[in-house]
């Protein structure tokens, strides 16, 4: 399957240490911006109880789920610490001020 980069807005649309959701044919994707200006995109549901990760607290390259405080790596999609589970990651990039995510990418759910 060929990866297709889709523009989802401007980097200015996402506050530092915040997120924005995008509804795609592949599901609801949360796009995060770290304090260092990096962007990451992952599925917007915690592997624990399905909490909205986009409403969580971003710290470093992780997000804490607002429901039960699970910490999910934005880089790998894996739950941190003693928790087990993962969400799918989606490639994201910035070009100037424009923000893109890759759809149709052969990205696997973290094992």
Biopython code that builds the backbone (N, CA, C, O; Angstrom):
import numpy as np
from Bio.PDB.StructureBuilder import StructureBuilder

atoms = [
    (1, "UNK", "N", (0.848, -1.185, 0.000)),
    (1, "UNK", "CA", (0.000, 0.000, 0.000)),
    (1, "UNK", "C", (0.890, 1.244, 0.000)),
    (1, "UNK", "O", (1.870, 1.313, 0.742)),
    (2, "UNK", "N", (0.550, 2.205, -0.820)),
    (2, "UNK", "CA", (1.340, 3.414, -0.930)),
    (2, "UNK", "C", (0.904, 4.439, 0.112)),
    (2, "UNK", "O", (-0.284, 4.642, 0.361)),
    (3, "UNK", "N", (1.900, 5.072, 0.706)),
    (3, "UNK", "CA", (1.638, 6.089, 1.725)),
    (3, "UNK", "C", (1.260, 7.400, 1.024)),
    (3, "UNK", "O", (1.918, 7.812, 0.068)),
    (4, "UNK", "N", (0.207, 8.041, 1.502)),
    (4, "UNK", "CA", (-0.242, 9.312, 0.941)),
    (4, "UNK", "C", (-0.204, 10.369, 2.038)),
    (4, "UNK", "O", (-0.871, 10.225, 3.063)),
    (5, "UNK", "N", (0.568, 11.425, 1.829)),
    (5, "UNK", "CA", (0.647, 12.504, 2.809)),
    (5, "UNK", "C", (-0.549, 13.430, 2.625)),
    (5, "UNK", "O", (-0.799, 13.918, 1.523)),
    (6, "UNK", "N", (-1.284, 13.670, 3.701)),
    (6, "UNK", "CA", (-2.482, 14.485, 3.678)),
    (6, "UNK", "C", (-2.294, 15.681, 4.606)),
    (6, "UNK", "O", (-1.926, 15.526, 5.770)),
    (7, "UNK", "N", (-2.552, 16.875, 4.075)),
    (7, "UNK", "CA", (-2.440, 18.079, 4.906)),
    (7, "UNK", "C", (-3.611, 18.129, 5.875)),
    (7, "UNK", "O", (-4.766, 17.969, 5.481)),
    (8, "UNK", "N", (-3.297, 18.355, 7.159)),
    (8, "UNK", "CA", (-4.346, 18.374, 8.184)),
    (8, "UNK", "C", (-4.429, 19.716, 8.918)),
    (8, "UNK", "O", (-5.119, 19.835, 9.930)),
    (9, "UNK", "N", (-3.724, 20.715, 8.403)),
    (9, "UNK", "CA", (-3.784, 22.036, 9.015)),
    (9, "UNK", "C", (-2.421, 22.666, 9.145)),
    (9, "UNK", "O", (-1.474, 22.310, 8.444)),
    (10, "UNK", "N", (-2.347, 23.606, 10.055)),
    (10, "UNK", "CA", (-1.117, 24.342, 10.315)),
    (10, "UNK", "C", (-0.575, 23.946, 11.687)),
    (10, "UNK", "O", (-1.339, 23.600, 12.587)),
    (11, "UNK", "N", (0.725, 23.998, 11.835)),
    (11, "UNK", "CA", (1.324, 23.694, 13.143)),
    (11, "UNK", "C", (0.776, 24.660, 14.204)),
    (11, "UNK", "O", (0.699, 24.309, 15.382)),
    (12, "UNK", "N", (0.401, 25.856, 13.793)),
    (12, "UNK", "CA", (-0.167, 26.835, 14.710)),
    (12, "UNK", "C", (-1.541, 26.430, 15.251)),
    (12, "UNK", "O", (-2.017, 26.993, 16.237)),
    (13, "UNK", "N", (-2.175, 25.445, 14.597)),
    (13, "UNK", "CA", (-3.481, 24.957, 15.062)),
    (13, "UNK", "C", (-3.358, 24.122, 16.330)),
    (13, "UNK", "O", (-4.344, 23.898, 17.032)),
    (14, "UNK", "N", (-2.142, 23.664, 16.621)),
    (14, "UNK", "CA", (-1.936, 22.793, 17.777)),
    (14, "UNK", "C", (-1.118, 23.542, 18.821)),
    (14, "UNK", "O", (0.016, 23.936, 18.546)),
    (15, "UNK", "N", (-1.667, 23.744, 20.003)),
    (15, "UNK", "CA", (-0.897, 24.439, 21.040)),
    (15, "UNK", "C", (0.304, 23.597, 21.485)),
    (15, "UNK", "O", (0.284, 22.370, 21.384)),
    (16, "UNK", "N", (1.321, 24.254, 21.965)),
    (16, "UNK", "CA", (2.475, 23.534, 22.518)),
    (16, "UNK", "C", (1.975, 22.669, 23.666)),
    (16, "UNK", "O", (1.194, 23.123, 24.502)),
    (17, "UNK", "N", (2.433, 21.412, 23.701)),
    (17, "UNK", "CA", (1.999, 20.392, 24.662)),
    (17, "UNK", "C", (0.496, 20.129, 24.561)),
    (17, "UNK", "O", (-0.176, 19.869, 25.559)),
    (18, "UNK", "N", (-0.015, 20.205, 23.323)),
    (18, "UNK", "CA", (-1.433, 19.962, 23.088)),
    (18, "UNK", "C", (-1.648, 19.032, 21.913)),
    (18, "UNK", "O", (-0.700, 18.464, 21.370)),
    (19, "UNK", "N", (-2.914, 18.879, 21.523)),
    (19, "UNK", "CA", (-3.263, 17.971, 20.438)),
    (19, "UNK", "C", (-4.445, 18.493, 19.648)),
    (19, "UNK", "O", (-5.180, 19.373, 20.095)),
    (20, "UNK", "N", (-4.606, 17.937, 18.479)),
    (20, "UNK", "CA", (-5.749, 18.202, 17.606)),
    (20, "UNK", "C", (-6.150, 16.871, 17.001)),
    (20, "UNK", "O", (-5.286, 16.060, 16.669)),
    (21, "UNK", "N", (-7.435, 16.633, 16.851)),
    (21, "UNK", "CA", (-7.914, 15.372, 16.279)),
    (21, "UNK", "C", (-8.286, 15.543, 14.816)),
    (21, "UNK", "O", (-8.760, 16.594, 14.384)),
    (22, "UNK", "N", (-8.054, 14.473, 14.072)),
    (22, "UNK", "CA", (-8.390, 14.435, 12.661)),
    (22, "UNK", "C", (-9.159, 13.139, 12.414)),
    (22, "UNK", "O", (-8.683, 12.056, 12.751)),
    (23, "UNK", "N", (-10.341, 13.254, 11.830)),
    (23, "UNK", "CA", (-11.106, 12.059, 11.456)),
    (23, "UNK", "C", (-10.650, 11.645, 10.061)),
    (23, "UNK", "O", (-10.694, 12.439, 9.121)),
    (24, "UNK", "N", (-10.213, 10.394, 9.938)),
    (24, "UNK", "CA", (-9.708, 9.888, 8.664)),
    (24, "UNK", "C", (-10.429, 8.582, 8.332)),
    (24, "UNK", "O", (-11.112, 8.018, 9.187)),
    (25, "UNK", "N", (-10.283, 8.101, 7.104)),
    (25, "UNK", "CA", (-10.848, 6.788, 6.775)),
    (25, "UNK", "C", (-10.220, 5.669, 7.616)),
    (25, "UNK", "O", (-10.777, 4.576, 7.719)),
    (26, "UNK", "N", (-9.064, 5.949, 8.211)),
    (26, "UNK", "CA", (-8.363, 4.967, 9.044)),
    (26, "UNK", "C", (-8.701, 5.129, 10.521)),
    (26, "UNK", "O", (-8.098, 4.468, 11.367)),
    (27, "UNK", "N", (-9.658, 6.001, 10.844)),
    (27, "UNK", "CA", (-10.049, 6.230, 12.230)),
    (27, "UNK", "C", (-9.655, 7.614, 12.714)),
    (27, "UNK", "O", (-9.100, 8.422, 11.969)),
    (28, "UNK", "N", (-9.954, 7.861, 13.968)),
    (28, "UNK", "CA", (-9.668, 9.165, 14.584)),
    (28, "UNK", "C", (-8.201, 9.196, 15.021)),
    (28, "UNK", "O", (-7.757, 8.368, 15.816)),
    (29, "UNK", "N", (-7.464, 10.163, 14.486)),
    (29, "UNK", "CA", (-6.036, 10.303, 14.756)),
    (29, "UNK", "C", (-5.803, 11.573, 15.564)),
    (29, "UNK", "O", (-6.325, 12.636, 15.226)),
    (30, "UNK", "N", (-5.021, 11.460, 16.628)),
    (30, "UNK", "CA", (-4.641, 12.618, 17.433)),
    (30, "UNK", "C", (-3.237, 13.046, 17.014)),
    (30, "UNK", "O", (-2.312, 12.233, 16.985)),
    (31, "UNK", "N", (-3.089, 14.316, 16.693)),
    (31, "UNK", "CA", (-1.799, 14.869, 16.309)),
    (31, "UNK", "C", (-1.325, 15.744, 17.467)),
    (31, "UNK", "O", (-2.010, 16.686, 17.868)),
    (32, "UNK", "N", (-0.156, 15.425, 17.995)),
    (32, "UNK", "CA", (0.390, 16.090, 19.183)),
    (32, "UNK", "C", (1.566, 16.974, 18.826)),
    (32, "UNK", "O", (2.284, 16.716, 17.860)),
    (33, "UNK", "N", (1.757, 18.027, 19.618)),
    (33, "UNK", "CA", (2.914, 18.917, 19.500)),
    (33, "UNK", "C", (3.590, 18.983, 20.856)),
    (33, "UNK", "O", (2.960, 19.326, 21.856)),
    (34, "UNK", "N", (4.874, 18.652, 20.888)),
    (34, "UNK", "CA", (5.609, 18.662, 22.151)),
    (34, "UNK", "C", (6.132, 20.062, 22.464)),
    (34, "UNK", "O", (6.059, 20.959, 21.624)),
    (35, "UNK", "N", (6.653, 20.242, 23.660)),
    (35, "UNK", "CA", (7.233, 21.523, 24.067)),
    (35, "UNK", "C", (8.413, 21.890, 23.177)),
    (35, "UNK", "O", (8.732, 23.067, 23.012)),
    (36, "UNK", "N", (9.072, 20.859, 22.596)),
    (36, "UNK", "CA", (10.220, 21.081, 21.723)),
    (36, "UNK", "C", (9.809, 21.303, 20.270)),
    (36, "UNK", "O", (10.665, 21.495, 19.407)),
    (37, "UNK", "N", (8.497, 21.278, 19.992)),
    (37, "UNK", "CA", (7.999, 21.527, 18.647)),
    (37, "UNK", "C", (7.924, 20.299, 17.755)),
    (37, "UNK", "O", (7.642, 20.426, 16.563)),
    (38, "UNK", "N", (8.171, 19.105, 18.304)),
    (38, "UNK", "CA", (8.032, 17.889, 17.515)),
    (38, "UNK", "C", (6.558, 17.574, 17.346)),
    (38, "UNK", "O", (5.739, 17.944, 18.187)),
    (39, "UNK", "N", (6.215, 16.886, 16.253)),
    (39, "UNK", "CA", (4.830, 16.431, 16.061)),
    (39, "UNK", "C", (4.799, 14.913, 15.967)),
    (39, "UNK", "O", (5.686, 14.288, 15.387)),
    (40, "UNK", "N", (3.756, 14.341, 16.553)),
    (40, "UNK", "CA", (3.528, 12.904, 16.536)),
    (40, "UNK", "C", (2.047, 12.676, 16.289)),
    (40, "UNK", "O", (1.216, 13.498, 16.676)),
    (41, "UNK", "N", (1.715, 11.571, 15.650)),
    (41, "UNK", "CA", (0.317, 11.224, 15.425)),
    (41, "UNK", "C", (0.094, 9.774, 15.839)),
    (41, "UNK", "O", (0.852, 8.880, 15.463)),
    (42, "UNK", "N", (-0.970, 9.560, 16.626)),
    (42, "UNK", "CA", (-1.330, 8.220, 17.088)),
    (42, "UNK", "C", (-2.852, 8.104, 17.109)),
    (42, "UNK", "O", (-3.562, 9.107, 17.033)),
    (43, "UNK", "N", (-3.339, 6.878, 17.211)),
    (43, "UNK", "CA", (-4.775, 6.671, 17.369)),
    (43, "UNK", "C", (-5.241, 7.397, 18.631)),
    (43, "UNK", "O", (-4.525, 7.435, 19.632)),
    (44, "UNK", "N", (-6.442, 7.972, 18.578)),
    (44, "UNK", "CA", (-6.945, 8.775, 19.698)),
    (44, "UNK", "C", (-7.757, 7.944, 20.686)),
    (44, "UNK", "O", (-8.846, 8.349, 21.092)),
    (45, "UNK", "N", (-7.234, 6.792, 21.069)),
    (45, "UNK", "CA", (-7.918, 6.038, 22.122)),
    (45, "UNK", "C", (-6.889, 5.224, 22.906)),
    (45, "UNK", "O", (-6.049, 4.526, 22.338)),
    (46, "UNK", "N", (-6.985, 5.336, 24.196)),
    (46, "UNK", "CA", (-6.068, 4.628, 25.082)),
    (46, "UNK", "C", (-6.325, 3.124, 24.960)),
    (46, "UNK", "O", (-7.478, 2.701, 24.878)),
    (47, "UNK", "N", (-5.259, 2.312, 24.947)),
    (47, "UNK", "CA", (-5.458, 0.872, 24.855)),
    (47, "UNK", "C", (-6.082, 0.260, 26.111)),
    (47, "UNK", "O", (-6.507, -0.896, 26.094)),
    (48, "UNK", "N", (-6.137, 1.017, 27.180)),
    (48, "UNK", "CA", (-6.693, 0.513, 28.444)),
    (48, "UNK", "C", (-8.217, 0.477, 28.394)),
    (48, "UNK", "O", (-8.812, -0.601, 28.394)),
    (49, "UNK", "N", (-8.849, 1.641, 28.351)),
    (49, "UNK", "CA", (-10.316, 1.720, 28.361)),
    (49, "UNK", "C", (-10.859, 2.638, 27.264)),
    (49, "UNK", "O", (-12.022, 3.039, 27.300)),
    (50, "UNK", "N", (-10.004, 2.967, 26.289)),
    (50, "UNK", "CA", (-10.464, 3.772, 25.163)),
    (50, "UNK", "C", (-10.540, 5.257, 25.414)),
    (50, "UNK", "O", (-11.189, 5.970, 24.649)),
    (51, "UNK", "N", (-9.901, 5.751, 26.460)),
    (51, "UNK", "CA", (-9.920, 7.182, 26.772)),
    (51, "UNK", "C", (-9.367, 8.033, 25.644)),
    (51, "UNK", "O", (-8.536, 7.562, 24.867)),
    (52, "UNK", "N", (-9.817, 9.294, 25.538)),
    (52, "UNK", "CA", (-9.366, 10.186, 24.474)),
    (52, "UNK", "C", (-7.959, 10.734, 24.761)),
    (52, "UNK", "O", (-7.803, 11.682, 25.530)),
    (53, "UNK", "N", (-6.962, 10.142, 24.151)),
    (53, "UNK", "CA", (-5.585, 10.573, 24.406)),
    (53, "UNK", "C", (-5.356, 12.037, 24.036)),
    (53, "UNK", "O", (-4.502, 12.702, 24.622)),
    (54, "UNK", "N", (-6.120, 12.539, 23.062)),
    (54, "UNK", "CA", (-5.970, 13.936, 22.642)),
    (54, "UNK", "C", (-6.310, 14.909, 23.771)),
    (54, "UNK", "O", (-5.922, 16.076, 23.715)),
    (55, "UNK", "N", (-7.024, 14.446, 24.789)),
    (55, "UNK", "CA", (-7.369, 15.299, 25.925)),
    (55, "UNK", "C", (-6.420, 15.100, 27.102)),
    (55, "UNK", "O", (-6.628, 15.654, 28.181)),
    (56, "UNK", "N", (-5.378, 14.305, 26.882)),
    (56, "UNK", "CA", (-4.417, 14.020, 27.939)),
    (56, "UNK", "C", (-3.354, 15.088, 28.079)),
    (56, "UNK", "O", (-3.342, 16.079, 27.348)),
    (57, "UNK", "N", (-2.463, 14.869, 29.030)),
    (57, "UNK", "CA", (-1.367, 15.803, 29.308)),
    (57, "UNK", "C", (-0.125, 15.329, 28.569)),
    (57, "UNK", "O", (0.316, 14.193, 28.745)),
    (58, "UNK", "N", (0.442, 16.212, 27.731)),
    (58, "UNK", "CA", (1.652, 15.900, 26.975)),
    (58, "UNK", "C", (2.860, 16.300, 27.815)),
    (58, "UNK", "O", (2.943, 17.423, 28.313)),
    (59, "UNK", "N", (3.795, 15.361, 27.965)),
    (59, "UNK", "CA", (5.031, 15.636, 28.707)),
    (59, "UNK", "C", (6.156, 14.896, 28.005)),
    (59, "UNK", "O", (6.089, 13.683, 27.808)),
    (60, "UNK", "N", (7.181, 15.630, 27.633)),
    (60, "UNK", "CA", (8.254, 15.029, 26.850)),
    (60, "UNK", "C", (7.674, 14.489, 25.558)),
    (60, "UNK", "O", (6.985, 15.205, 24.832)),
    (61, "UNK", "N", (7.955, 13.213, 25.266)),
    (61, "UNK", "CA", (7.385, 12.569, 24.070)),
    (61, "UNK", "C", (6.369, 11.500, 24.483)),
    (61, "UNK", "O", (6.323, 10.409, 23.914)),
    (62, "UNK", "N", (5.562, 11.840, 25.480)),
    (62, "UNK", "CA", (4.524, 10.932, 25.962)),
    (62, "UNK", "C", (3.260, 11.731, 26.271)),
    (62, "UNK", "O", (3.290, 12.955, 26.401)),
    (63, "UNK", "N", (2.147, 11.001, 26.384)),
    (63, "UNK", "CA", (0.883, 11.610, 26.777)),
    (63, "UNK", "C", (0.277, 10.733, 27.870)),
    (63, "UNK", "O", (0.342, 9.505, 27.811)),
    (64, "UNK", "N", (-0.315, 11.391, 28.868)),
    (64, "UNK", "CA", (-0.995, 10.672, 29.941)),
    (64, "UNK", "C", (-2.490, 10.708, 29.674)),
    (64, "UNK", "O", (-3.075, 11.779, 29.510)),
    (65, "UNK", "N", (-3.107, 9.530, 29.631)),
    (65, "UNK", "CA", (-4.541, 9.419, 29.382)),
    (65, "UNK", "C", (-5.311, 10.127, 30.500)),
    (65, "UNK", "O", (-4.985, 9.967, 31.676)),
    (66, "UNK", "N", (-6.332, 10.909, 30.133)),
    (66, "UNK", "CA", (-7.091, 11.630, 31.151)),
    (66, "UNK", "C", (-7.998, 10.742, 32.012)),
    (66, "UNK", "O", (-8.470, 11.191, 33.056)),
    (67, "UNK", "N", (-8.253, 9.496, 31.599)),
    (67, "UNK", "CA", (-9.164, 8.650, 32.367)),
    (67, "UNK", "C", (-8.489, 7.905, 33.517)),
    (67, "UNK", "O", (-8.953, 7.974, 34.655)),
    (68, "UNK", "N", (-7.402, 7.196, 33.230)),
    (68, "UNK", "CA", (-6.791, 6.349, 34.254)),
    (68, "UNK", "C", (-5.284, 6.515, 34.357)),
    (68, "UNK", "O", (-4.600, 5.661, 34.922)),
    (69, "UNK", "N", (-4.761, 7.610, 33.814)),
    (69, "UNK", "CA", (-3.353, 7.992, 33.939)),
    (69, "UNK", "C", (-2.354, 7.034, 33.295)),
    (69, "UNK", "O", (-1.190, 7.002, 33.693)),
    (70, "UNK", "N", (-2.788, 6.261, 32.315)),
    (70, "UNK", "CA", (-1.818, 5.463, 31.567)),
    (70, "UNK", "C", (-0.941, 6.419, 30.769)),
    (70, "UNK", "O", (-1.433, 7.414, 30.237)),
    (71, "UNK", "N", (0.341, 6.129, 30.682)),
    (71, "UNK", "CA", (1.282, 6.951, 29.919)),
    (71, "UNK", "C", (1.608, 6.210, 28.623)),
    (71, "UNK", "O", (2.038, 5.056, 28.646)),
    (72, "UNK", "N", (1.397, 6.888, 27.494)),
    (72, "UNK", "CA", (1.612, 6.309, 26.170)),
    (72, "UNK", "C", (2.736, 7.070, 25.469)),
    (72, "UNK", "O", (2.724, 8.300, 25.414)),
    (73, "UNK", "N", (3.703, 6.333, 24.936)),
    (73, "UNK", "CA", (4.787, 6.947, 24.172)),
    (73, "UNK", "C", (4.241, 7.465, 22.846)),
    (73, "UNK", "O", (3.579, 6.728, 22.115)),
    (74, "UNK", "N", (4.516, 8.728, 22.532)),
    (74, "UNK", "CA", (4.106, 9.286, 21.246)),
    (74, "UNK", "C", (4.989, 8.752, 20.119)),
    (74, "UNK", "O", (4.586, 8.746, 18.956)),
    (75, "UNK", "N", (6.189, 8.306, 20.469)),
    (75, "UNK", "CA", (7.129, 7.794, 19.467)),
    (75, "UNK", "C", (6.784, 6.366, 19.034)),
    (75, "UNK", "O", (6.860, 6.042, 17.849)),
    (76, "UNK", "N", (6.408, 5.517, 19.984)),
    (76, "UNK", "CA", (6.196, 4.100, 19.675)),
    (76, "UNK", "C", (4.741, 3.664, 19.789)),
    (76, "UNK", "O", (4.366, 2.631, 19.234)),
    (77, "UNK", "N", (3.919, 4.426, 20.493)),
    (77, "UNK", "CA", (2.535, 4.039, 20.735)),
    (77, "UNK", "C", (2.365, 3.072, 21.893)),
    (77, "UNK", "O", (1.242, 2.684, 22.216)),
    (78, "UNK", "N", (3.467, 2.678, 22.521)),
    (78, "UNK", "CA", (3.405, 1.679, 23.593)),
    (78, "UNK", "C", (3.119, 2.314, 24.953)),
    (78, "UNK", "O", (3.564, 3.423, 25.250)),
    (79, "UNK", "N", (2.363, 1.578, 25.768)),
    (79, "UNK", "CA", (2.132, 1.986, 27.155)),
    (79, "UNK", "C", (3.450, 1.877, 27.910)),
    (79, "UNK", "O", (4.253, 0.980, 27.654)),
    (80, "UNK", "N", (3.662, 2.800, 28.839)),
    (80, "UNK", "CA", (4.908, 2.862, 29.595)),
    (80, "UNK", "C", (4.734, 2.253, 30.985)),
    (80, "UNK", "O", (3.613, 2.034, 31.446)),
    (81, "UNK", "N", (5.851, 1.985, 31.638)),
    (81, "UNK", "CA", (5.813, 1.451, 32.994)),
    (81, "UNK", "C", (5.290, 0.029, 33.007)),
    (81, "UNK", "O", (5.589, -0.759, 32.111)),
    (82, "UNK", "N", (4.510, -0.297, 34.022)),
    (82, "UNK", "CA", (3.996, -1.653, 34.201)),
    (82, "UNK", "C", (2.790, -1.938, 33.306)),
    (82, "UNK", "O", (2.377, -3.090, 33.169)),
    (83, "UNK", "N", (2.224, -0.886, 32.694)),
    (83, "UNK", "CA", (1.041, -1.072, 31.859)),
    (83, "UNK", "C", (1.422, -1.713, 30.528)),
    (83, "UNK", "O", (2.519, -1.496, 30.013)),
    (84, "UNK", "N", (0.501, -2.504, 29.980)),
    (84, "UNK", "CA", (0.741, -3.168, 28.700)),
    (84, "UNK", "C", (-0.355, -2.820, 27.719)),
    (84, "UNK", "O", (-1.534, -2.778, 28.071)),
    (85, "UNK", "N", (0.042, -2.570, 26.486)),
    (85, "UNK", "CA", (-0.892, -2.224, 25.424)),
    (85, "UNK", "C", (-0.218, -1.229, 24.507)),
    (85, "UNK", "O", (0.857, -0.712, 24.811)),
    (86, "UNK", "N", (-0.854, -0.967, 23.389)),
    (86, "UNK", "CA", (-0.279, -0.037, 22.427)),
    (86, "UNK", "C", (-1.363, 0.498, 21.504)),
    (86, "UNK", "O", (-2.427, -0.102, 21.350)),
    (87, "UNK", "N", (-1.070, 1.630, 20.899)),
    (87, "UNK", "CA", (-1.909, 2.206, 19.858)),
    (87, "UNK", "C", (-1.057, 2.335, 18.605)),
    (87, "UNK", "O", (0.172, 2.334, 18.667)),
    (88, "UNK", "N", (-1.724, 2.444, 17.481)),
    (88, "UNK", "CA", (-1.030, 2.593, 16.203)),
    (88, "UNK", "C", (-0.454, 3.998, 16.078)),
    (88, "UNK", "O", (-1.113, 4.979, 16.422)),
    (89, "UNK", "N", (0.762, 4.088, 15.591)),
    (89, "UNK", "CA", (1.370, 5.386, 15.302)),
    (89, "UNK", "C", (1.179, 5.689, 13.823)),
    (89, "UNK", "O", (1.057, 4.779, 13.003)),
    (90, "UNK", "N", (1.154, 6.974, 13.492)),
    (90, "UNK", "CA", (0.974, 7.431, 12.116)),
    (90, "UNK", "C", (2.097, 8.431, 11.821)),
    (90, "UNK", "O", (2.321, 9.348, 12.611)),
    (91, "UNK", "N", (2.804, 8.270, 10.701)),
    (91, "UNK", "CA", (3.850, 9.235, 10.367)),
    (91, "UNK", "C", (3.279, 10.653, 10.263)),
    (91, "UNK", "O", (2.195, 10.856, 9.718)),
    (92, "UNK", "N", (4.018, 11.621, 10.789)),
    (92, "UNK", "CA", (3.617, 13.031, 10.732)),
    (92, "UNK", "C", (4.836, 13.864, 10.385)),
    (92, "UNK", "O", (5.963, 13.505, 10.725)),
    (93, "UNK", "N", (4.606, 14.981, 9.705)),
    (93, "UNK", "CA", (5.710, 15.878, 9.370)),
    (93, "UNK", "C", (5.204, 17.307, 9.221)),
    (93, "UNK", "O", (4.014, 17.554, 9.028)),
    (94, "UNK", "N", (6.146, 18.235, 9.318)),
    (94, "UNK", "CA", (5.854, 19.659, 9.160)),
    (94, "UNK", "C", (6.633, 20.155, 7.941)),
    (94, "UNK", "O", (7.816, 19.852, 7.790)),
    (95, "UNK", "N", (5.972, 20.907, 7.085)),
    (95, "UNK", "CA", (6.622, 21.575, 5.958)),
    (95, "UNK", "C", (6.288, 23.048, 6.077)),
    (95, "UNK", "O", (5.164, 23.463, 5.797)),
    (96, "UNK", "N", (7.268, 23.838, 6.494)),
    (96, "UNK", "CA", (6.990, 25.243, 6.773)),
    (96, "UNK", "C", (6.053, 25.319, 7.950)),
    (96, "UNK", "O", (6.408, 24.909, 9.055)),
    (97, "UNK", "N", (4.861, 25.837, 7.734)),
    (97, "UNK", "CA", (3.830, 25.887, 8.777)),
    (97, "UNK", "C", (2.768, 24.808, 8.583)),
    (97, "UNK", "O", (1.903, 24.622, 9.438)),
    (98, "UNK", "N", (2.837, 24.097, 7.455)),
    (98, "UNK", "CA", (1.820, 23.094, 7.129)),
    (98, "UNK", "C", (2.120, 21.766, 7.816)),
    (98, "UNK", "O", (3.274, 21.356, 7.933)),
    (99, "UNK", "N", (1.056, 21.105, 8.267)),
    (99, "UNK", "CA", (1.160, 19.855, 9.002)),
    (99, "UNK", "C", (0.542, 18.727, 8.182)),
    (99, "UNK", "O", (-0.562, 18.869, 7.655)),
    (100, "UNK", "N", (1.261, 17.602, 8.076)),
    (100, "UNK", "CA", (0.810, 16.465, 7.282)),
    (100, "UNK", "C", (0.859, 15.186, 8.110)),
    (100, "UNK", "O", (1.702, 15.032, 8.993)),
    (101, "UNK", "N", (-0.068, 14.267, 7.804)),
    (101, "UNK", "CA", (0.025, 12.902, 8.324)),
    (101, "UNK", "C", (-0.039, 11.965, 7.128)),
    (101, "UNK", "O", (-0.564, 12.320, 6.074)),
    (102, "UNK", "N", (0.501, 10.767, 7.304)),
    (102, "UNK", "CA", (0.520, 9.779, 6.223)),
    (102, "UNK", "C", (-0.634, 8.800, 6.397)),
    (102, "UNK", "O", (-0.773, 8.162, 7.441)),
    (103, "UNK", "N", (-1.449, 8.695, 5.371)),
    (103, "UNK", "CA", (-2.534, 7.726, 5.368)),
    (103, "UNK", "C", (-2.173, 6.608, 4.404)),
    (103, "UNK", "O", (-1.456, 6.817, 3.426)),
    (104, "UNK", "N", (-2.679, 5.427, 4.696)),
    (104, "UNK", "CA", (-2.383, 4.294, 3.845)),
    (104, "UNK", "C", (-0.994, 3.729, 4.088)),
    (104, "UNK", "O", (-0.526, 2.863, 3.349)),
    (105, "UNK", "N", (-0.341, 4.225, 5.128)),
    (105, "UNK", "CA", (0.996, 3.746, 5.427)),
    (105, "UNK", "C", (0.903, 2.350, 6.013)),
    (105, "UNK", "O", (-0.054, 2.018, 6.713)),
    (106, "UNK", "N", (1.879, 1.559, 5.729)),
    (106, "UNK", "CA", (1.910, 0.194, 6.284)),
    (106, "UNK", "C", (2.492, 0.253, 7.681)),
    (106, "UNK", "O", (3.518, -0.367, 7.964)),
    (107, "UNK", "N", (1.829, 1.004, 8.559)),
    (107, "UNK", "CA", (2.309, 1.143, 9.935)),
    (107, "UNK", "C", (1.592, 0.103, 10.781)),
    (107, "UNK", "O", (0.375, -0.061, 10.693)),
    (108, "UNK", "N", (2.336, -0.565, 11.565)),
    (108, "UNK", "CA", (1.761, -1.608, 12.401)),
    (108, "UNK", "C", (1.527, -1.091, 13.807)),
    (108, "UNK", "O", (2.217, -0.188, 14.280)),
    (109, "UNK", "N", (0.554, -1.673, 14.454)),
    (109, "UNK", "CA", (0.335, -1.395, 15.869)),
    (109, "UNK", "C", (1.555, -1.890, 16.615)),
    (109, "UNK", "O", (2.043, -2.990, 16.353)),
    (110, "UNK", "N", (2.047, -1.096, 17.533)),
    (110, "UNK", "CA", (3.241, -1.491, 18.295)),
    (110, "UNK", "C", (2.993, -2.820, 18.983)),
    (110, "UNK", "O", (1.910, -3.058, 19.517)),
    (111, "UNK", "N", (3.987, -3.674, 18.968)),
    (111, "UNK", "CA", (3.829, -5.012, 19.574)),
    (111, "UNK", "C", (4.154, -5.010, 21.053)),
    (111, "UNK", "O", (4.072, -6.050, 21.705)),
]
sb = StructureBuilder()
sb.init_structure("model")
sb.init_model(0)
sb.init_chain("A")
sb.init_seg("    ")
for serial, (resi, resn, name, xyz) in enumerate(atoms, 1):
    if name == "N":
        sb.init_residue(resn, " ", resi, " ")
    sb.init_atom(name, np.array(xyz, "f"), 0.0, 1.0, " ", f" {name:<3s}", serial, name[0])
structure = sb.get_structure()
